[in-house]
Amino acid sequence: MANQPVYKVVFYNQNNVFEVYARHIYQSDLYGFIEIEELVFGERSQLLVDPSEEKLKSEFDGVKRTYIPMHSIVRIDEVEREGSSKIHEAKGDKVTQFPSPIMTPGGRND
């Protein structure tokens, strides 16, 4: 079997930045979404356990395919091998989602 490409996908979700690895990504039939299939996580037999990766494993446990809104994607890279999946708070990040809603503090769009 030939080496399958591995993709690193970085996206925003509820004030967190997710970094996951997957075997397949597609533009979805659902308008404005990216499909991600076959998420790849590190081996459970490792001596050190990353709590961030364990949280992602439990969140995506049993998920065959996930749909990520296109505007939440920060970047997609094809990499040589998977790394450790991560989740961290987006606080202080220099990158913002595009497009972001333009709302005034009073809640009106003037």
Secondary structure, DSSP 8 states (H G I E B T S, - for coil): -----EEEEEEEETTEEEEEEEEEEEE-SSTTEEEEEEEE---TT-SS--HHHHHHHHHTTT-SEEEEEGGGEEEEEEESS----EEEE-TT-S---SS-----TTS---
